[in-house]
Amino acid sequence: MVLFLLLVLIAVILGIIGVAAEGLGYLLIIGIVVLVAGVAFAAVQGARRAKRHPLR
């Protein structure tokens, strides 16, 4: 969970810098990629937990 929140925080910071600074649009793209990676990571972790403890 900490890793997910860290990835989201990094993505937001890179996105803000990419939008605010001219010529640094690639940072916005990197921020979006990091955000997608964080969401995918959280989804995989959630799927693992669901497999270990299924609800009956």
Buried (B, 14 or more C-beta within 10 A) or exposed (E): EEEBEEBBEBBEEBBEBBEEEEEEEEBBEBBBEBBEBBBEEBEEEEEEEEEEEEEE
